[in-house]
Each structure stands twice: as structure tokens, then as C-alpha cells.
Amino acid sequence: MNPRWRLTADADLRSRNTFGVAAHAPWLVEVGDSSALGEVLALPEFRGTAPLVLGGGSNLLFAGDPEVAVLALDTHRIEILEDDGSIAIVRVDAGVQWHALVLWTLQQGLMGLENLALIPGTTGAAPIQNIGAYGTEVGEFVHAVETWDRSAGAVTRLDRASCAFAYRDSLFKRVPDRYIVTAVEFALPRQRALKLDYAGIPEELQAMEVDSPTFRDVAEAVIRIRSRKLPDPAVIGNAGSFFKNPIVPVALAEELQRQHAGLPVFRGDAADNRKISAAWMIENCGWKGYRDGDVGVAASHALVLVNHGSATGRQLLSLARRIAESVHARFGVAIEPEPKIIGAIW
């Protein structure tokens, strides 16, 4: 057995996706040393095909079995590369669990990631999706992303600008078969203004009886909110928020607010657009708490699809499509899934 990687045939993926749906891969390779990727990708099981790179399995839905080999990075180093007392450059292996990294930064007195606490998944997946929550996106703090470039057959380091971050999007999503993220470098400040203006955070801090919050208080508030609203995948299968908040022109957002009192509208990614609440629209279509057999929508949050036990990925996908169709019929707005869908097309 190679000490740097392990290969398994006909691999069961049920425990490797947070929906907990049944799926099998023809091959699974677990890589403990990213420098072995060139060797791994030259194996007959990978040659000529792009592997499915699997992190924590929290941002995908297996609507069918993957036809290609699956690759998982089992790497766990965190190190400070530079620290001038104001900003620290922190390098994190792709296999590090995201929430564990957030807790580590809090312990080190480093700010920036506190609003992103308790997001499931691994660090390597964070820049791909440009994960975000409570007014913060990870791309704001990415210094560089280290990858294995399949086109070049070599390690490539991309700076923040080259990553082309956008709302739940990045270069890595646009060319999904080219780059395998092996590590992420973050530029994290020791002092910055806290982001407290997102709905829920001021109220939670008040409930915590915190008048002058620190970044650690903000992280605790986010953890409390997410723990109440989002079901634990260890208890009931889910992938967190299933739908993205749609971004629409300003004029459409204003018209929707006139027609539907109470519709939350947020800043978009440009001056001429706005982000509207998918959760509010889904809930107002009557889906919150819905259940049909083992598929359903969480009673605590309308964005979360859940597997109550033995749901299949295709059943969950069918429910997601029905939800999206009802939102479009009522509001004239298309909503799209956040998770990557394997074995089907949205």
C-alpha cells in the first residue's frame, strides 16, 4: 500500500455526503499528501478522465452514481506563513474542516471568518463555491489558492484576482475539471470593523446580553443562529441551504417588493442589481416543513431540503425542481441550487 494515498474499488459514498443518500463510485482514492497528485492522476483508474473531487460532501447531491473516480484530499495542516502584527497570511490544507479552521483563527486572534462559523465542509471547497453567510464571503479574505492544474500537469498558485470570485461562484466552478484545490492562503487581519448589520446578528447579540461585541462574540452569535435554523446533518441528512438567493435588476426587486410586502431585499454584487430572499419566497409558496415520505423541507428553514431516512438523490432533486417551479410561477423569478448535482442535470 502506498503511504501517501489509498485506492478503493466500488466505494460506498453514503457516509461521504451530508444528505446521506446511497451512491457508489467505481474508484475512490484518498490522498494524504497533495504532492502525490501527479502520481495519483497518472493511475489507470484516472487516466483520461477528470475525477470528482470530494470534500466534506456538504455541497453536492448524488442524483445518481458518479461515472468517474472520486478523489478525496485527507490533508490537515494549518500554518502561519507571515505575520506583521496587523495581517497574518495563513496557509490551510484543503482537507481541513472549515469550522475547525474558523475556531482556530479565533484562538489565534485573527478576524474575518467569524461570520462564516459553523458552515459544513472542507477548506478546499470554500473558494470554489465562494462560501458566504451573514454578510461575508470567503473570497474577501483569500490571499491565494494553491491548486493542481490538470492542464499544466503541475502545481499552480492563483492570486485572489485570478480566482474571479462572484456570488457563490469562482474560476474553479467555471472550469470545474481543470483545477484541484490543494491549499488556500488567507490574509486575516487582527483588527477590522465587525459586520453586524446582517439580519439576526444584532438580535442574537442582544439576547446574549453583549453590548460591545468582539469578533468572538459575533462567531458565537452566528453559531447559535445556525444551530437553531439549520438541522445537524449528523441527525438528519441535508446539505444546508439548497437554493441560492437570486440576483435580479433593481427595477424588478422594487416591483416585487411592491407586489409582495415583506420580501427581504439585500445588496447585490453591483449597483444595478439586488439579491432577494429565496427562503422567503419558498416559505410563502407553502414549502417550509413540507414532507412526502422521506423527502422534505426543514421546519426550521425553508432553504434546507432534508432526507428523513431513506430518500434517494433523485427524489430530493424532484422535490427541488417542484419548489423552483412554484417560486417561478408565483414570483416570476428563477431560483437555482447551490449544491453540485451528480448524475443529473438541473
Summary of the structure (lengths in Angstrom):
residues: 346
radius of gyration: 20.3
end to end distance: 39.4
largest distance: 64.4
contacts: 1138
relative contact order: 0.13
helix: 29%
strand: 29%
